Amino acid sequence: MEKELAVKEYSSKNQNQVIELILHIQQKEYDIAITKEDQPDLFTIEDSYQKGNGNFWVALYDGEVVGTISLLDIGNQHVALRKMFVQKEFRGATFKTAWLLLQTALIWAKERSIEIVYLGTTEQFLAAHRFYEKNGFIPIDMDDLPKAFPVLEVDRKFYKYVVK
């Protein structure tokens, strides 16, 4: 049987793998000084993300978490795209993991009449900048974010996507 990549809604059984994946990418790949204690939302994904117009998804390959994405409901039919991470081996055109995760989130947003998806990212994630821009996200100034957008300390570059 051929192994397949599948995007599913997060469930608590994925928690440990989600935390491991995110921390590995942040700490080992990008040398960002951040711990799991700095991200308490990782321990309360259901309460933090899976409410209102928000949700959290995982990309699974052969039962293993290889990617994550979430939408955080920030009110007024706006959401913040958060926790977009893809394991190195699953990036790029072969698996299209990031694209599948993003499409899942954008379809969810459209089905719920979300108007705008906002996101913040670090300066280091250059490939992510290109990916977001290629997929219709427009760079914006921090001043153009809605008041309810939770800016992270590491966020220096911001985008918005108008849901059509």
N, C-alpha and C positions, 0 to 999 in steps of 0.2 A: 504494500500500500504506500502510495506517495504521501510524503508529509506535506501538510498545507499550513498556510498562515491564516489565522482567523482573528477577527477583531470582535471582542465580547465586552459586555458591561462588566465592570469590576465587581468582584465578590471578595469577601474577607479571606477566603482561602488563598487569594493572590497576594495578600499583604506583604509577607516576607520577601517574595521575589520582586515585588514592586520597589520596596525599600532598597534591596540589594542593587537592582539595576540603576536606579536613580543616583544613589550614592557613588557607585562605581564610575558612572559617567561624569558626575560633578567633580569628584575628588581625584580620580586617577587620570581621566582623559583631559580634563580642563583645569586641573590644579586649583579648584575653587575651594577655599577654606570654609566648608559648610558641613555640618554634621546632621545626623537624623534628629538630634535634639533641637536643632535650629528650624526644623520643619515638622512641627507637631501635627500638621494636617495629614501627614503620611500615616499617622496612627488612628486617624478619625476620618478616613476617606468618605464613608457613607454620610456622616454628619456634616463634613466640610463641603463635599462636592455633589453628592447624590440627593439634592433637594431643589425645590423650585424648578427653574429652567436649567439647572446644572446636572452634570453627570461625569463619570470617569470611566474610561475604557482601557483595556489592555489588548495588546497584540500577542497572540499565543502561537508558538510554533512547536508542534509535538508536545503540547502541554506546558511548555516553558514560557514565561513572560519575556518577550523580546522588545516590547515597546509600550509606552503609556501616553495618554493624552487626557485632558479634562477641560470641562467648561465650568466656570464658577459663576453662579447667578449673582450679578451685582445690581439688579433692579432695573426698572424702566426699559424692559426688553433688551437689555445689554448683558453680555457675558464676557468674562475674561478667560482667554485660553491659557491654561496652566499645565505644568508637568508633562511637556512634550519631550519624551526621551525615547531614543531607539538605540538598541545594542549595535555596536559598530558593524558586526557581521551582517546585520539586516538593513543597513542603510543603502540607499542608491536604487538603481533601476531593477536589479534582480528580483527583489522581494516587494519593492514599492511600499514598504511598511509605513513610512511617515505619511505618504500620500493616502493610504488606506485609512490610517488613523484620523487624518485631517478631514477626509471626505465623510467619515462616520460622524465626526463632531459637527461638521457644517450641515449635513442632512438633518441631524437632530435639531440644530438651531433653526433651520428653515421650517421644520415641522412644528416648532413651537413659536413661530412668528417672531423670532429674535431679529432685531434690526441691525445690531452691530456687534462684532466680535473684536475685542481689544486684546492686545498682548504686549508684554514687556519681556525683553531678553537682554543678555549681556553682550558686551562689545566683542567677546571672544568667539561667539558662535556665528562665524561668518557664513558657513554653509547653511545654517538655519536662516540667516537673513535672506540669502539667495532663494532658498526654498519658499519662504513666506511670500516674497515679492513675486516669484514665478506663479504662485497660487492665488494672486489677487489681493494680497495685503498691501496697504499703502503706508509708508513711513509717516509718522506724525510726531509732533513735539509733545513733550511731557505735559505741557500746559493744556493740550487738547484732549487729555484723558478726562473721563467723567470723575467727579469727586469720589464716587464709590469704588473706583479702581484701586485695588490693593498693590501699590508699588513696592516691589521687593528691593532690598538694599543693593543687590547686584544688578538690577535693571537699569540700563542706560539707553536702550534703543526701544522705541515703541511703534506699534503698528495698529491699524484698524482694518477690518474687513466688513464691507456693507453686504449684508445677506440679501440675496435677490430671490 
